[in-house]
Structure formats: structure tokens, C-alpha cells
Amino acid sequence: MQLYISPSLRHISVFPGKGFKEFIKVKVGSRRVSYRVLFYSLLFFTFILRFVFVFTAVDDTIDGDQSKCSSIGCLGKRLRPSIFGRRLDSNVPEVIYRILEEPIGKDELKGRSDVPQTLEDFMAEIKKTKSDAMTFAVKLREMVALLEQRTRTAKIQEYLYRHVASSSIPKQLHCFALKLANEHSTNAAARLQLPSAEFVPALVDHSYFHFVLASDNVLATSVVATSLVRNSLRPQKVVLHIITDRKTYHPMQAWFSLRPLSPAIIEVKALHHFDWFSKGKVPVLEAMEKDQRVRSQFRGGSSAIVANNTEKPQVIAAKLQALSPKYNSMMNHIRIHLPELFPSLNKVVFLDDDIVIQTDLLPLWDVDMNGKVNGAVETCRGEDNFVMSKRFRSYLNFSHPLISKSFNPNECAWAYGMNIFDLEAWRKTNISLAYHYWLEQNLKSDLSLWQLGTLPPGLIAFHGHVHIIDPFWHMLGLGYQENTSLADAESAGVIHFNGRAKPWLEIAFPQLRPLWAKYVNFTDKFIKSCHIRASS
């Protein structure tokens, strides 16, 4: 662009470039306008005009449509409403939006070898063919769709393998239980009464601190018990009541007979040893039998769930998790009957078998429950937005009218795993009846009220009976996401490996597993002979 000013300052011409005719020519009157003002005004106008032409040329290149729009013809188009020279609308051609928004059929890319496999392949092809905007959009759409399909397949396979791994009993743990069962049958020292007769009165003594753990996993139970006693400042006042099933009772009794945790008092008892459990109808057993029948047909099993091509991988993962045997385990349901199982106790702390205790838990008995039944950590607030973001809507189906009319979807959820239960206050409520009522409603609705575990009916049954305790006492999520730092985990009072990646499985997160493994004696003859190692 050139600016020409006549010697008399009466004619000023602006040229867009060499070879062009005069683009603007101004004849200046000698008396009406100040030459100096007009001169500076035209200088400013020339600068703006040059900017407009440059912007127009660049924008035409981006749009890839130069043949249909000359610089002069596009000037009006380019001078649409803008702020400081930037247009308010997008510079992306509409054809790209249109192509990218078109759906791709599930078989459209099947067997295609011309779809770019990587971003590098895509860029090389675009540069080589000098494609227009439409071809660019088509190729991009195909590449992204192919990668999405492959990612979805890989994620579903991962969830399926994790489901199989977490639902199966590792051969090392199976070996461990068999060796202990054999020891129980051949070694009288492995068949001791637990606890011994002199400590039996302590089982109902309110001056002791009573903990309850229900599990059919001997190794996991051993870690919880060891970490509890080792970190207690007054282990001689600790009573741990271990509840197990009939098949695990002998291995469990053998382990704690041969590996006592003195001076703590350990009671090992199978469910069939409880008078309440062996008399008449037991609601939890009836509910479990019905639940098992329904879940055996749930969504056609894991094969049908994985074969679903329309649902997101996260939804498929949740449905696979609903099939886990853990959610139909008596050990998982039995906590709802603590008042009946321990009629002489007024207060207990209930522990899951996938936790590790890292501090003294006796101060929990000083927590004022304010008349509530369940002392728990809430899971809707915290620095970890993934783990600590759970509300009622995370567990219950609020599209079902029975749920939507009874509860608030935004109400904060809380966690099982380490709970203070005031059994005296519990006996004054209908919590257990409410629990079984809602289990029955869920079964009648083909599991449409919720799909997973015992927490959803627990949220309902304990509604209005929960006292929130400090999150220091219970850190969650170590079994389903690895973003938890080792430093944060070490600073918590209790860490919980809730999720599929249990620390005794090969799929455990390697950076977190040492927090659990430190309480396992890998030199023990039973553990060593079954090839249970510190690192998987």
C-alpha cells in the first residue's frame, strides 16, 4: 500500500499496491479544512486501512474460500461487529461444524484402511493432499470416531478383566486358607478357644473398647487386627469381635490361635454360633436369597453387559460391579443386625476388612454422637473431587418415583468402612426394619432403585440418624483411583481400599500397596509357603 501527497498538499492518493489504480483520491479544499488536521487524519486512516487489508487476507486463508471473495468484495463482510479488531463470531467454516456433527454408523469404519491412525498420520495426509475444509472435517471426524471406538473397547475390556480379577479368589489366598484349615485339624494349638475363659467377661464389659469386623478373608482380617492393635495406645483395653462364615471359621480360628495379638482380646465367632442367627427366620438371609436369584439374571450377566454398544464404559463398569459376589455376601449385610448380634453392648466401632488403621482409635469413644446412631465421614466435601463428591444421587435412582418423592438428590452421602455405632440409640429406632423394607422394594423393581451393594439401603435406613465425624478418621478411594498421594494417605487415621483394586490382589496400585503390606509378616511359614509377597 502506498500514500502519495502532492507538493501543494491539495491532492492525497492511497494505492493498495503496485499495478493498481488509485484506490482513494481526496481533493482538499484550501480554505475550509486545516491541512495539518487533514494530513494526520489521513495518516491514521491509512494505518487502519492497511490493517483491514492484512486481516482480510489472513481470514480468507483460514476460511479456505478465496476464490469466491476478492479483497474488496470481502471488506464489508470482514467489517462486521467486532471488539478491538476481533470478530465476535467464529472463524471456523460452517462446513466443518456440519460435517463433525453428522453421526457415524457403527459399521461405517469397519474394515477401512484409509482412516488415519494417529494425529501424525492425519497431519501428513492433510499437508500432502492440500485438502479443503470439507475434506479436512471428514478425515478428522473419521479419525476421532475410530479412536473413540478403540478407546471404548479397551476401557470395557479393562473393566471386565478387573471385574473377573476382583470377583475371584487369588490362588495364594485359597492356599493360605487351606493350609490353616489343615493346621486346625492336625494341631491342637490351632483350636484354642478365642478368647480364653479368663477373658470371656471382657466381651460384654463396657469399660473395654469394642470393635467388630465381619470377613471371610483371613489375610485381610489379620492386617486390620494387627494395624488396630499395633497403633493402639492401650491395646490391653481393645476387644476385637471377628465374625466369619462357616467355611472360614476354622482357618480364622487357627490363625489367631497361633498368632495372638496380646494384650488385645480377640474373639472369633461364626454366624451359626450366634443364638439370634440360628433361631427362626432371619430377614437378612431371606433378602440375600432373593437378591441372589435376581442378580443371577441381572442384565443377562457380564457377557450381555459388555456386549452393549450404546452405554458408556462407566455405566458398564457400574453394572459389572453390581454382579460382584461381595455385594451378595453375608459379611457385607450383617452389620445391619449389630444390635441383635451384640445385645449386651451399647457402643461399637465397625470395621471393614479392606482398611488399614494408622492411629489410635480409642478417642472415637469420646465423640459426642448427639443422640445419633451412626458416626460416619461424609463423602461430598473434600480436596479430592473424584472421591469426595458423592451425594444421594450418586447411589440412588432419582428417576424412580419411589426414590424421588422420598429423598433429596443433593443430600450428602457418607461412607461405610469405619463407623461408630451407638447400639443403645439404635435399638430405639426402626433402622433395621427400614433397611429390609427398601431391600424388598428394590428387588420388586428389578434393582431399579439402586444397583450396588449395601451402602444405598444404608443411606436410606440411617437417614436422619447419622452424625458426621472428622474426615481424618476415614480416607476413602484407595481401591479405585490412584491419584491419592502417599503423603496424604499416610496422614490419615484410617485408609480404605474401597473399590476393585484391593491390596491383596495383583491389580492393586503399587504405590499404595505398601501401606497395607507393612502389616503382613511375609516371613511367616503359612504366608511364605503360599507365595504371598510384598509386591505383586
C-alpha positions as CSV (number, residue, x, y, z in Angstrom):
1,M,0.0,0.0,0.0
2,Q,1.3,3.5,-1.0
3,L,0.4,7.0,0.1
4,Y,1.1,9.9,-2.3
5,I,0.7,13.6,-1.2
6,S,1.0,16.4,-3.8
7,P,3.6,19.1,-3.2
8,S,0.8,21.6,-2.6
9,L,-1.0,19.2,-0.1
10,R,-4.2,19.6,-2.2
11,H,-4.3,16.1,-3.5
12,I,-3.7,13.0,-1.5
13,S,-3.9,9.5,-3.0
14,V,-3.8,6.0,-1.4
15,F,-2.8,3.0,-3.5
16,P,-3.3,-0.7,-2.4
17,G,-0.1,-1.8,-4.2
18,K,1.9,-1.6,-7.3
19,G,0.0,-2.0,-10.6
20,F,-3.3,-1.0,-9.1
21,K,-5.3,2.1,-10.0
22,E,-5.9,4.8,-7.4
23,F,-8.0,3.3,-4.6
24,I,-8.8,6.5,-2.8
25,K,-8.3,10.0,-4.0
26,V,-9.1,13.1,-1.9
27,K,-9.2,16.6,-3.1
28,V,-8.6,19.0,-0.3
29,G,-10.1,22.5,-0.2
30,S,-7.7,25.3,0.6
31,R,-9.8,27.3,3.0
32,R,-12.3,25.0,4.7
33,V,-10.1,22.3,6.3
34,S,-6.8,22.7,8.1
35,Y,-4.0,21.0,6.1
36,R,-2.4,19.7,9.3
37,V,-5.6,18.1,10.7
38,L,-6.4,16.6,7.3
39,F,-2.8,15.3,7.0
40,Y,-2.8,13.5,10.3
41,S,-6.3,12.2,9.8
42,L,-5.3,10.6,6.5
43,L,-2.2,9.1,8.1
44,F,-4.4,7.4,10.7
45,F,-6.9,6.3,8.1
46,T,-4.1,4.8,6.0
47,F,-2.8,2.8,9.0
48,I,-6.3,1.4,9.7
49,L,-6.9,0.6,6.0
50,R,-3.6,-1.4,5.9
51,F,-4.7,-3.4,9.0
52,V,-8.0,-4.2,7.4
53,F,-6.5,-5.5,4.2
54,V,-4.0,-7.7,6.1
55,F,-6.7,-9.1,8.4
56,T,-8.9,-9.8,5.3
57,A,-6.1,-11.7,3.6
58,V,-5.3,-13.8,6.6
59,D,-9.0,-14.6,7.3
60,D,-9.5,-15.6,3.7
61,T,-6.7,-18.1,4.0
62,I,-8.2,-19.6,7.2
63,D,-11.6,-20.0,5.6
64,G,-10.1,-21.6,2.6
65,D,-12.6,-19.9,0.2
66,Q,-10.5,-17.2,-1.5
67,S,-11.8,-17.9,-5.0
68,K,-15.3,-16.7,-4.2
69,C,-14.4,-13.5,-2.4
70,S,-12.0,-10.7,-3.5
71,S,-10.3,-8.5,-1.0
72,I,-12.5,-5.5,-1.9
73,G,-15.7,-7.6,-2.0
74,C,-15.0,-9.2,1.3
75,L,-14.3,-5.9,3.0
76,G,-17.9,-5.4,4.1
77,K,-18.1,-9.0,5.2
78,R,-15.0,-8.6,7.3
79,L,-16.2,-5.3,8.9
80,R,-18.9,-7.0,10.9
81,P,-19.4,-6.1,14.6
82,S,-16.2,-6.6,16.4
83,I,-14.3,-5.7,19.5
84,F,-10.8,-4.2,19.2
85,G,-10.5,-5.8,15.7
86,R,-11.6,-9.3,16.7
87,R,-14.8,-10.7,15.3
88,L,-17.4,-11.9,17.7
89,D,-18.3,-15.0,15.7
90,S,-16.1,-18.0,14.9
91,N,-13.7,-18.1,12.0
92,V,-14.2,-21.8,11.7
93,P,-16.1,-22.5,8.4
94,E,-19.7,-23.7,8.9
95,V,-18.9,-26.8,6.8
96,I,-16.6,-28.1,9.5
97,Y,-19.3,-27.9,12.1
98,R,-21.8,-29.6,9.8
99,I,-19.5,-32.5,9.0
100,L,-18.4,-33.0,12.6
101,E,-22.0,-33.1,13.8
102,E,-23.0,-35.8,11.5
103,P,-23.3,-39.2,13.3
104,I,-21.2,-42.2,12.2
105,G,-22.7,-45.6,11.9
106,K,-21.2,-48.3,14.0
107,D,-20.1,-50.3,10.8
108,E,-19.2,-47.3,8.7
109,L,-15.5,-47.5,9.6
110,K,-15.3,-51.3,9.7
111,G,-12.5,-52.7,7.5
112,R,-11.4,-49.2,6.4
113,S,-7.7,-48.9,5.9
114,D,-7.6,-45.3,4.7
115,V,-8.6,-43.7,8.1
116,P,-5.6,-42.0,9.8
117,Q,-4.5,-44.0,12.8
118,T,-2.7,-41.2,14.6
119,L,-2.6,-37.4,14.6
120,E,0.8,-37.5,12.9
121,D,-0.7,-39.6,10.0
122,F,-3.6,-37.2,9.8
123,M,-1.4,-34.1,9.6
124,A,0.8,-35.7,7.0
125,E,-2.1,-36.6,4.8
126,I,-3.7,-33.2,5.0
127,K,-0.4,-31.4,4.1
128,K,0.2,-33.9,1.2
129,T,-3.3,-33.6,-0.4
130,K,-3.8,-29.8,0.5
131,S,-7.3,-30.6,1.4
132,D,-10.2,-28.1,1.6
133,A,-12.2,-27.5,4.7
134,M,-14.8,-30.3,3.9
135,T,-12.2,-33.0,3.3
136,F,-10.3,-31.8,6.5
137,A,-13.5,-32.2,8.5
138,V,-14.4,-35.6,7.1
139,K,-10.9,-37.0,7.7
140,L,-10.9,-35.6,11.3
141,R,-14.3,-37.0,12.0
142,E,-13.3,-40.4,10.9
143,M,-10.1,-40.5,12.8
144,V,-11.7,-39.3,16.1
145,A,-14.6,-41.7,15.7
146,L,-12.2,-44.7,15.1
147,L,-10.1,-43.7,18.1
148,E,-13.2,-43.3,20.3
149,Q,-14.4,-46.8,19.3
150,R,-11.0,-48.3,20.1
151,T,-10.8,-46.5,23.4
152,R,-14.3,-47.6,24.4
153,T,-13.4,-51.2,23.6
154,A,-10.2,-51.0,25.6
155,K,-11.9,-49.5,28.6
156,I,-14.7,-52.1,28.6
157,Q,-12.1,-54.9,28.4
158,E,-10.2,-53.3,31.3
159,Y,-13.4,-53.2,33.4
160,L,-14.2,-56.8,32.5
161,Y,-10.8,-58.0,33.5
162,R,-10.9,-56.1,36.7
163,H,-14.3,-57.5,37.5
164,V,-13.0,-61.0,36.9
165,A,-9.9,-60.3,39.0
166,S,-11.7,-58.8,41.9
167,S,-14.5,-61.4,41.9
168,S,-12.2,-64.4,42.0
169,I,-10.2,-65.7,45.0
170,P,-6.5,-65.5,44.3
171,K,-4.8,-68.9,44.5
172,Q,-2.4,-67.5,47.2
173,L,-5.3,-66.7,49.5
174,H,-7.0,-70.0,48.7
175,C,-3.8,-71.8,49.6
176,F,-3.5,-69.8,52.8
177,A,-7.0,-70.8,53.9
178,L,-6.4,-74.5,53.0
179,K,-3.1,-74.7,54.9
180,L,-4.7,-73.1,58.0
181,A,-7.7,-75.4,57.8
182,N,-5.3,-78.4,57.7
183,E,-3.4,-77.0,60.7
184,H,-6.7,-76.7,62.5
185,S,-7.4,-80.3,62.0
186,T,-3.9,-81.6,63.0
187,N,-2.7,-79.1,65.6
188,A,-4.5,-78.7,69.0
189,A,-2.8,-75.3,69.4
190,A,-4.7,-74.1,66.4
191,R,-8.1,-75.0,68.0
192,L,-7.9,-72.8,71.1
193,Q,-11.0,-71.1,72.4
194,L,-10.9,-67.5,71.4
195,P,-10.7,-65.7,73.8
196,S,-9.6,-67.9,76.6
197,A,-12.0,-68.4,79.5
198,E,-10.4,-65.8,81.7
199,F,-11.1,-63.1,79.1
200,V,-14.7,-64.0,78.3
201,P,-16.2,-61.5,80.8
202,A,-14.4,-58.7,78.8
203,L,-16.6,-59.5,75.8
204,V,-19.5,-57.7,77.5
205,D,-17.6,-55.3,79.7
206,H,-18.4,-51.7,78.8
207,S,-15.0,-50.5,80.2
208,Y,-13.3,-52.1,77.2
209,F,-13.3,-50.6,73.6
210,H,-15.2,-53.0,71.4
211,F,-14.5,-53.3,67.6
212,V,-16.4,-55.5,65.2
213,L,-15.1,-56.9,61.9
214,A,-17.0,-59.2,59.6
215,S,-15.0,-61.1,57.0
216,D,-14.3,-64.4,55.2
217,N,-10.8,-63.3,54.3
218,V,-8.2,-64.4,56.8
219,L,-5.3,-62.4,55.5
220,A,-7.3,-59.1,55.2
221,T,-8.7,-59.6,58.7
222,S,-5.1,-60.2,60.0
223,V,-4.0,-56.8,58.6
224,V,-6.9,-54.9,60.1
225,A,-6.4,-56.6,63.5
226,T,-2.6,-56.1,63.5
227,S,-2.9,-52.4,62.5
228,L,-5.5,-51.8,65.1
229,V,-3.5,-53.3,68.0
230,R,-0.1,-52.0,66.9
231,N,-1.3,-48.4,66.7
232,S,-3.4,-48.5,69.9
233,L,-2.0,-46.6,72.9
234,R,-3.9,-49.0,75.3
235,P,-4.1,-52.4,73.5
236,Q,-4.9,-54.2,76.7
237,K,-8.3,-52.4,76.6
238,V,-9.1,-53.4,73.0
239,V,-11.6,-56.2,72.2
240,L,-12.0,-57.2,68.6
241,H,-15.0,-59.3,67.7
242,I,-14.4,-61.2,64.4
243,I,-17.4,-62.6,62.7
244,T,-17.0,-65.0,59.8
245,D,-18.9,-67.7,57.9
246,R,-18.9,-71.4,58.5
247,K,-16.3,-72.3,55.8
248,T,-13.8,-69.7,57.1
249,Y,-14.2,-70.3,60.8
250,H,-11.6,-73.0,61.2
251,P,-8.8,-71.1,59.2
252,M,-9.7,-67.9,61.1
253,Q,-9.6,-69.6,64.5
254,A,-6.3,-71.4,63.6
255,W,-4.6,-68.1,62.6
256,F,-5.5,-66.1,65.7
257,S,-4.8,-69.1,67.9
258,L,-1.3,-69.5,66.5
259,R,-0.7,-65.7,66.0
260,P,-2.3,-64.0,69.1
261,L,-2.2,-60.2,69.3
262,S,-1.7,-59.9,73.1
263,P,-2.5,-58.0,75.1
264,A,-5.6,-57.3,73.0
265,I,-8.6,-59.7,73.3
266,I,-9.7,-61.4,70.1
267,E,-13.0,-63.2,69.7
268,V,-13.5,-65.4,66.6
269,K,-17.1,-66.5,66.0
270,A,-19.0,-67.9,63.0
271,L,-22.5,-66.7,62.2
272,H,-24.0,-70.0,63.1
273,H,-22.6,-69.6,66.7
274,F,-25.0,-66.7,67.4
275,D,-28.2,-67.7,69.1
276,W,-30.2,-64.9,67.3
277,F,-29.0,-66.1,63.9
278,S,-29.9,-69.8,64.5
279,K,-33.5,-69.1,65.7
280,G,-36.4,-68.7,63.3
281,K,-36.4,-66.6,60.2
282,V,-33.5,-64.2,59.6
283,P,-34.5,-61.2,57.4
284,V,-31.0,-60.8,56.0
285,L,-30.9,-64.4,54.9
286,E,-34.3,-64.1,53.1
287,A,-33.2,-60.9,51.4
288,M,-29.9,-62.4,50.3
289,E,-31.6,-65.4,48.8
290,K,-34.0,-63.2,46.8
291,D,-31.2,-60.9,45.9
292,Q,-29.0,-63.7,44.6
293,R,-31.8,-65.0,42.3
294,V,-32.3,-61.6,40.8
295,R,-28.7,-60.8,40.4
296,S,-28.0,-64.1,38.6
297,Q,-30.3,-62.9,35.9
298,F,-29.3,-59.2,36.2
299,R,-28.9,-57.7,32.7
300,G,-28.1,-61.1,31.3
301,G,-24.8,-61.5,33.1
302,S,-21.4,-60.0,32.4
303,S,-21.4,-61.1,28.7
304,A,-24.6,-59.3,27.9
305,I,-23.5,-56.2,29.8
306,V,-20.1,-56.0,27.9
307,A,-21.9,-56.6,24.6
308,N,-24.0,-53.4,25.0
309,N,-22.8,-51.0,22.3
310,T,-24.9,-48.0,23.4
311,E,-23.9,-47.4,27.0
312,K,-20.9,-45.5,28.3
313,P,-18.0,-47.5,29.7
314,Q,-18.6,-46.1,33.2
315,V,-22.2,-47.3,33.1
316,I,-21.0,-50.8,32.1
317,A,-18.4,-50.7,34.9
318,A,-21.1,-50.0,37.4
319,K,-23.3,-52.8,36.1
320,L,-20.4,-55.2,36.2
321,Q,-19.6,-54.2,39.8
322,A,-23.2,-54.9,40.7
323,L,-22.6,-58.6,39.8
324,S,-19.6,-58.8,42.2
325,P,-20.1,-61.6,44.8
326,K,-19.1,-59.1,47.5
327,Y,-22.5,-57.3,47.2
328,N,-24.3,-60.5,48.0
329,S,-22.0,-61.6,50.8
330,M,-23.4,-62.2,54.2
331,M,-20.4,-60.4,55.6
332,N,-21.5,-57.2,53.8
333,H,-25.1,-57.3,55.1
334,I,-24.6,-58.5,58.6
335,R,-23.8,-55.0,60.1
336,I,-27.4,-54.1,59.9
337,H,-28.1,-56.6,62.7
338,L,-25.4,-55.5,65.1
339,P,-27.9,-54.7,67.9
340,E,-29.2,-58.3,67.8
341,L,-25.7,-59.9,67.5
342,F,-24.4,-57.9,70.5
343,P,-27.3,-57.4,72.8
344,S,-25.1,-56.6,75.8
345,L,-23.0,-53.9,74.2
346,N,-24.0,-50.3,73.9
347,K,-21.3,-48.9,71.5
348,V,-19.0,-50.5,68.9
349,V,-16.8,-49.4,66.1
350,F,-17.5,-51.4,62.9
351,L,-14.5,-52.1,60.6
352,D,-14.4,-53.3,57.0
353,D,-11.7,-55.8,56.1
354,D,-10.2,-53.6,53.4
355,I,-9.0,-50.8,55.7
356,V,-5.7,-50.1,57.4
357,I,-5.6,-48.4,60.8
358,Q,-2.8,-45.9,61.2
359,T,-3.6,-44.2,64.5
360,D,-5.1,-44.9,67.9
361,L,-8.9,-45.3,67.5
362,L,-9.8,-45.2,71.2
363,P,-10.6,-41.4,71.0
364,L,-13.6,-42.4,68.9
365,W,-15.3,-43.3,72.2
366,D,-15.1,-39.7,73.2
367,V,-17.1,-38.5,70.2
368,D,-20.4,-37.0,71.2
369,M,-23.0,-38.6,68.9
370,N,-25.7,-36.1,69.9
371,G,-28.2,-38.9,70.1
372,K,-27.5,-40.2,66.6
373,V,-26.9,-43.9,65.8
374,N,-24.2,-43.9,63.1
375,G,-20.9,-41.9,63.3
376,A,-19.5,-41.6,59.8
377,V,-17.4,-39.5,57.5
378,E,-19.4,-37.6,54.8
379,T,-18.3,-38.0,51.2
380,C,-19.5,-34.9,49.4
381,R,-16.8,-32.4,50.5
382,G,-13.0,-32.6,50.3
383,E,-9.9,-31.8,48.3
384,D,-10.3,-35.0,46.2
385,N,-13.1,-34.1,43.8
386,F,-13.3,-37.6,42.4
387,V,-13.7,-39.5,45.7
388,M,-15.3,-36.8,47.9
389,S,-18.1,-35.8,45.5
390,K,-20.8,-38.4,46.5
391,R,-24.3,-37.4,47.2
392,F,-27.6,-39.4,47.3
393,R,-27.9,-39.1,43.5
394,S,-24.6,-40.9,43.1
395,Y,-26.2,-44.1,44.6
396,L,-29.9,-43.9,44.2
397,N,-32.0,-43.7,41.0
398,F,-33.9,-40.5,41.3
399,S,-35.8,-41.2,38.0
400,H,-37.8,-43.7,40.0
401,P,-40.8,-42.0,41.8
402,L,-40.4,-44.0,44.9
403,I,-36.9,-42.5,45.4
404,S,-37.6,-39.0,44.1
405,K,-40.6,-38.4,46.4
406,S,-38.7,-39.6,49.5
407,F,-35.2,-38.2,49.3
408,N,-33.2,-35.1,48.2
409,P,-30.7,-36.0,45.4
410,N,-28.3,-33.3,46.7
411,E,-28.1,-34.6,50.2
412,C,-24.5,-35.5,51.2
413,A,-23.7,-39.2,51.3
414,W,-21.5,-40.9,53.9
415,A,-19.2,-43.9,54.0
416,Y,-19.2,-47.4,55.4
417,G,-15.8,-48.9,56.4
418,M,-15.1,-47.3,59.8
419,N,-18.3,-46.4,61.6
420,I,-19.2,-45.7,65.3
421,F,-22.5,-47.3,66.1
422,D,-24.5,-46.4,69.2
423,L,-26.3,-49.6,69.7
424,E,-28.4,-48.3,72.6
425,A,-29.8,-45.5,70.4
426,W,-30.2,-47.9,67.5
427,R,-32.5,-50.2,69.5
428,K,-34.9,-47.3,69.9
429,T,-35.3,-46.9,66.1
430,N,-36.7,-48.9,63.2
431,I,-33.5,-48.7,61.2
432,S,-33.2,-52.5,60.6
433,L,-36.8,-52.8,59.5
434,A,-36.4,-49.8,57.1
435,Y,-33.3,-51.5,55.7
436,H,-35.1,-54.7,54.8
437,Y,-38.2,-52.9,53.6
438,W,-36.2,-51.0,51.0
439,L,-34.2,-54.1,50.0
440,E,-37.6,-55.7,49.3
441,Q,-38.7,-52.7,47.2
442,N,-35.5,-52.8,45.2
443,L,-36.0,-56.5,44.4
444,K,-39.6,-55.9,43.4
445,S,-38.5,-53.2,41.0
446,D,-35.8,-55.4,39.3
447,L,-33.0,-53.5,41.0
448,S,-34.2,-50.2,39.6
449,L,-33.9,-48.2,42.8
450,W,-30.1,-48.9,43.0
451,Q,-27.7,-51.4,41.7
452,L,-24.7,-51.5,44.1
453,G,-24.1,-53.0,47.4
454,T,-25.3,-52.3,50.9
455,L,-24.5,-48.5,51.1
456,P,-27.6,-47.4,49.1
457,P,-30.1,-49.1,51.5
458,G,-27.8,-48.0,54.4
459,L,-28.2,-44.4,53.2
460,I,-31.9,-44.8,53.3
461,A,-32.2,-46.8,56.6
462,F,-29.9,-44.5,58.5
463,H,-31.4,-41.3,57.1
464,G,-31.6,-38.8,59.9
465,H,-29.6,-40.9,62.2
466,V,-26.0,-40.0,61.1
467,H,-23.5,-38.0,63.0
468,I,-20.7,-36.6,60.8
469,I,-17.2,-37.1,62.2
470,D,-13.8,-35.6,61.2
471,P,-12.6,-36.9,57.8
472,F,-9.2,-37.7,59.4
473,W,-10.8,-40.9,60.7
474,H,-11.6,-42.3,57.3
475,M,-9.8,-41.7,54.0
476,L,-11.5,-43.4,51.0
477,G,-10.8,-44.3,47.4
478,L,-7.5,-46.2,47.6
479,G,-9.0,-49.1,45.7
480,Y,-10.5,-47.4,42.7
481,Q,-8.2,-44.5,41.8
482,E,-4.5,-44.0,42.1
483,N,-4.4,-40.2,42.4
484,T,-4.1,-40.3,46.1
485,S,-0.6,-39.3,47.1
486,L,1.4,-41.5,49.5
487,A,1.9,-38.5,51.9
488,D,-1.9,-37.8,52.1
489,A,-2.6,-41.4,52.7
490,E,0.0,-41.7,55.5
491,S,-1.5,-38.7,57.2
492,A,-5.0,-40.2,57.6
493,G,-6.1,-42.1,60.7
494,V,-7.8,-44.9,58.7
495,I,-7.3,-45.6,55.0
496,H,-9.9,-47.6,53.0
497,F,-9.1,-49.6,49.9
498,N,-12.7,-49.5,48.8
499,G,-13.0,-50.4,45.1
500,R,-11.8,-53.3,43.0
501,A,-8.0,-52.8,43.4
502,K,-7.8,-54.5,46.8
503,P,-4.3,-54.5,48.2
504,W,-4.1,-58.3,48.3
505,L,-4.8,-58.5,44.6
506,E,-2.4,-58.2,41.7
507,I,-4.4,-55.3,40.3
508,A,-3.6,-53.2,43.5
509,F,-2.0,-49.8,42.9
510,P,1.7,-50.5,43.5
511,Q,2.4,-47.1,45.2
512,L,-0.3,-47.6,47.7
513,R,0.0,-51.3,48.5
514,P,3.0,-50.9,50.9
515,L,0.7,-49.1,53.3
516,W,-1.2,-52.4,53.7
517,A,1.7,-54.8,53.2
518,K,3.7,-53.3,56.2
519,Y,1.3,-55.2,58.5
520,V,1.9,-58.6,56.8
521,N,4.7,-60.8,58.1
522,F,6.0,-62.2,54.8
523,T,8.4,-64.5,56.7
524,D,5.6,-66.4,58.4
525,K,5.6,-70.0,57.3
526,F,2.0,-70.1,56.1
527,I,2.3,-66.9,54.2
528,K,5.7,-67.8,52.7
529,S,4.6,-71.3,51.6
530,C,1.7,-69.8,49.7
531,H,3.9,-67.4,47.8
532,I,2.2,-64.3,49.2
533,R,4.7,-61.5,48.6
534,A,5.1,-57.9,49.5
535,S,4.8,-56.8,45.9
536,S,2.7,-58.4,43.3
